[in-house]
Amino acid sequence: MPPASPPASPDPDHPPETARRGARGLRALLALSAGPALFLAVMALPAPMGLSPGGWTVAAVAGWMALWWLTQAVPLPATALLPAILFPLLGVTDLKATTSAYGHPLVFLFLGGFVIALTMERWNLHRRIAIRIIAVAGTQPARLTAGFMAATALLSMWVSNTATTLMMVPIALSVIAFVDGDDADDGSPPAPAKDRFARGLLLAIAYAASIGGTATLIGTPPNAFLAGYMGQNHGIEIGFAQWMALGLPVALVLLVAAWLLLTKVTCPADDLAQGPIQDGIDRAHDELGPIGRGEALTALLFLAVALTWMFRPLIDDVVPLNDTAIALIGAVAAFAIPVDLKTRSFLMDWSHAARLPWGILILFGGGLSLAGAIQETGLAQWLGGLFAEGGTMPLIAVLLLITGMVVFLTEITSNTATAAVFIPVAAALAATLGHDPMVFAVPVALAASCAFMMPVATPPNAIVFAAGRLDVAHMCAAGVFLNFAATAVIALAALYLVPRLF
């Protein structure tokens, strides 16, 4: 009988599963305990000179929340509930004042917008809009990329960036599959031009989803957060049309910059055969089928809401509506407009509405609660004073510094969390330096949505990365240039557009 083989020595490069699970558990425990530990450490120290005890307490809570948001030790919305627990407990504000932020009118603006967006998704209106735009763009690779970007950006102005990306990526993969053709059939790697086209198209969708969201107040949470914070703490109302006058030009410039970067620099594919591309577009178009009653009614409802938002200043004297009321009227109408009375089918029902991203609404409310406390306790002004040494710098340099810091920070943090922490500080810094708070706060809100490098930075980035045609190096190589471009464009918009619009 042959002697038993000695046990295999462990491979240091591939530790056993139990060791990996143990390491993950240790990291999770450290992340979970880091927030409360920082909170207790700050609370154990006396408040620094010039800052009230209440402001120091808010700083301790903000540090706890920032660490949990950064590490995602618990779900982001769960962290956003900490102000409702800790502020009344620690005597910062009472429960009523703290929780009122969770029911802010801007939270209900998002709620109404989400219902309308889900109605579009239920009847596939967003898919029809996207494919029609792509079909018009044509089959030349650069023009097709522009078509995908236009469709994605247009939808992400109204539908969540995540939902838009989830809908656009399968369409893109269908076109890419036709382009790969024989390469995909025999298992060989795609030709360089085909690979560049696939990478460029997927990155174009991710970038356009993030950029498009900056164009409207409901496109991405930081925009509405800014509106809520400025109205609540500075008495500045930001209307839907007013924001579009700023956000749309910024988005258009960034879309053009992203398109040029992808089609001319990092992923050119002009030598690609166009026949397979047309086949992919035709197949996607054929799958649409004829437009149905529900889809047509949804299109009319969406147009009515969007046009009322945009032209509200013209009808204010006749009908005193606000943007939140318009969104809620549209949402209720979706539940009331019948598609087929015989079957009691309506544009929206609760089984579909239950898919609302409630976590975003809680995150939004928690961020407003934290930001309000940062402002009311004097913490924002104190922090603004610390940064005021930059007052000798030219204004454009300060704006570039603020915008660039937020752009790169949001690569590793939630965009709403970043906005919640930095918008109050930026507004206070502006006041300290003698500038309009909007000039400093607007770049923070816009920059928080401009993370183009890392797969984990935004849901659109993660979704296209999961398609399997990109690696981190590809994303960083293209994204870092777009991050710098976004920094410059946003800073210039803050310098020249914001003072004229607000």
ABEGO torsion letter per residue (X at the ends): XBBBBBBBBBBAABBBAAAAAAAAAAAAAAAAAAAAAAAAAAAABBBBBGBBAAAAAAAAAAAAAAAAAAAGABBAAAAAAAAAAAAAAAGABBAAAAAAAAABAAAAAAAAAAAAAAAAAAAGAAAAAAAAAAAAAEABAAAAAAAAAAAAAAAAAABBAAAAAAAAAAAAAAAAAAAAEAAAAAGBBBBAAAAAAAAAAAAAAAAAAAAAAAABAAABAAAAAAAAAAAAAAGBBBBAAAAAAAAAAAAAAAAAAAAAAAAAAABBAAABBAAAAAAAAAAAAAAAEBBBAAAAAAAAAAAAAAAAAAAAAAAAAABBBBAAAAAAAAAAAAAABBABAAAGBBABBAAAAAABBAAAAAAAAAAAAAAAAAAAAGAAAAAAAAAAAAAABBAAAAAAAAAAAAAAAAAABBAAAAAAAAAAAAAAAAAAAGBBAAAAAAAAAAAAABBAABAAABAAAAAAAAAGABBAAAAAAAAAAAAAAAAAAAAAAAAAAAAAAX
